[in-house]
Amino acid sequence: MNKNWLMILVAGIVEVGWVIGLKHSSNLLEHLLTIIAIFMSFYLLIKASQQLAVGTAYAVFVGIGTTGTILMDTLLFGSSLSVIKVLLIVLLLVGVMGLKVLSDHSEGGH
């Protein structure tokens, strides 16, 4: 994995934090951490997108964020997780992985 894809991975993970923070922040420190996470995730996404196909990079970013947010909401806050929700997450991940593989192939594996 090259450093640009690593930045996308980290940006997606940080996105999970700020999305959860938007809903669950209850004091000034939590709100500030949410704002910092927003800037950090988009900074990493923008930096990585300068070297990667922007559509693929964004799709991977959103896929990581969406999947992580749903899983964390379920694990940390007791949200329901139905079979159909799991199947749709798997479908999303398959699509994102497919885009990444196609992007690597068209960029000569870089």
C-alpha positions as CSV (number, residue, x, y, z in Angstrom):
1,M,0.0,0.0,0.0
2,N,1.5,3.3,-1.0
3,K,1.4,6.4,1.3
4,N,-1.5,8.0,-0.6
5,W,-3.7,5.0,0.0
6,L,-2.6,5.0,3.6
7,M,-3.7,8.6,3.9
8,I,-7.1,7.7,2.5
9,L,-7.3,4.9,5.0
10,V,-6.4,7.2,7.9
11,A,-8.8,9.9,6.6
12,G,-11.6,7.4,6.5
13,I,-10.9,6.2,10.0
14,V,-10.8,9.8,11.3
15,E,-14.1,10.4,9.4
16,V,-15.7,7.8,11.6
17,G,-14.6,9.8,14.7
18,W,-16.0,13.1,13.5
19,V,-19.3,11.7,12.3
20,I,-19.8,10.1,15.7
21,G,-18.7,13.4,17.3
22,L,-21.3,15.3,15.3
23,K,-24.1,13.2,17.0
24,H,-22.6,12.5,20.4
25,S,-20.5,15.5,21.4
26,S,-21.8,17.0,24.6
27,N,-19.1,19.5,25.8
28,L,-16.7,22.0,24.4
29,L,-13.7,19.7,24.2
30,E,-15.7,17.0,22.3
31,H,-16.9,19.6,19.9
32,L,-13.3,20.9,19.3
33,L,-12.0,17.4,18.8
34,T,-14.8,16.8,16.2
35,I,-13.8,20.0,14.4
36,I,-10.2,19.0,14.4
37,A,-11.1,15.6,13.1
38,I,-13.1,17.1,10.2
39,F,-10.2,19.2,9.1
40,M,-7.7,16.4,9.5
41,S,-9.8,13.9,7.5
42,F,-10.4,16.3,4.6
43,Y,-6.8,17.5,4.6
44,L,-5.6,13.9,4.2
45,L,-8.2,13.2,1.5
46,I,-7.2,16.3,-0.4
47,K,-3.5,15.5,-0.2
48,A,-3.9,11.9,-1.3
49,S,-6.3,12.9,-4.1
50,Q,-3.6,15.1,-5.6
51,Q,-1.8,11.8,-6.6
52,L,-4.8,9.4,-6.9
53,A,-7.9,9.3,-9.1
54,V,-10.2,11.6,-7.2
55,G,-13.4,9.6,-7.8
56,T,-11.8,6.4,-6.6
57,A,-10.1,8.0,-3.6
58,Y,-13.4,9.6,-2.5
59,A,-15.3,6.4,-3.0
60,V,-12.8,4.5,-0.8
61,F,-12.9,7.3,1.8
62,V,-16.7,7.3,2.0
63,G,-16.8,3.5,2.0
64,I,-14.4,3.3,5.0
65,G,-16.3,6.1,6.7
66,T,-19.8,4.6,6.1
67,T,-18.8,1.1,7.2
68,G,-16.9,2.3,10.2
69,T,-19.6,4.6,11.4
70,I,-22.3,1.9,11.1
71,L,-20.1,-0.6,13.0
72,M,-19.0,1.9,15.7
73,D,-22.6,3.0,16.1
74,T,-23.6,-0.6,16.6
75,L,-20.7,-1.5,18.9
76,L,-20.6,1.6,21.0
77,F,-24.1,2.9,21.1
78,G,-26.3,-0.2,20.6
79,S,-27.7,0.6,17.2
80,S,-29.5,-2.3,15.5
81,L,-27.7,-4.2,12.8
82,S,-30.0,-6.2,10.6
83,V,-29.1,-8.9,8.0
84,I,-30.0,-6.5,5.2
85,K,-27.8,-3.8,6.7
86,V,-24.8,-6.2,6.8
87,L,-25.4,-7.3,3.3
88,L,-25.5,-3.7,2.0
89,I,-22.3,-3.0,3.9
90,V,-20.6,-6.0,2.2
91,L,-21.9,-4.8,-1.2
92,L,-20.5,-1.3,-0.5
93,L,-17.1,-2.8,0.5
94,V,-17.0,-5.0,-2.6
95,G,-17.7,-2.1,-4.8
96,V,-15.0,0.1,-3.1
97,M,-12.4,-2.7,-3.3
98,G,-13.3,-3.2,-6.9
99,L,-12.7,0.5,-7.6
100,K,-9.4,0.4,-5.8
101,V,-8.2,-2.7,-7.7
102,L,-9.3,-1.1,-11.0
103,S,-7.6,2.1,-10.1
104,D,-4.3,0.3,-9.2
105,H,-4.5,-1.6,-12.5
106,S,-5.0,1.5,-14.6
107,E,-2.2,3.3,-12.8
108,G,0.2,0.5,-13.4
109,G,0.0,-0.8,-9.8
110,H,1.2,2.4,-8.2
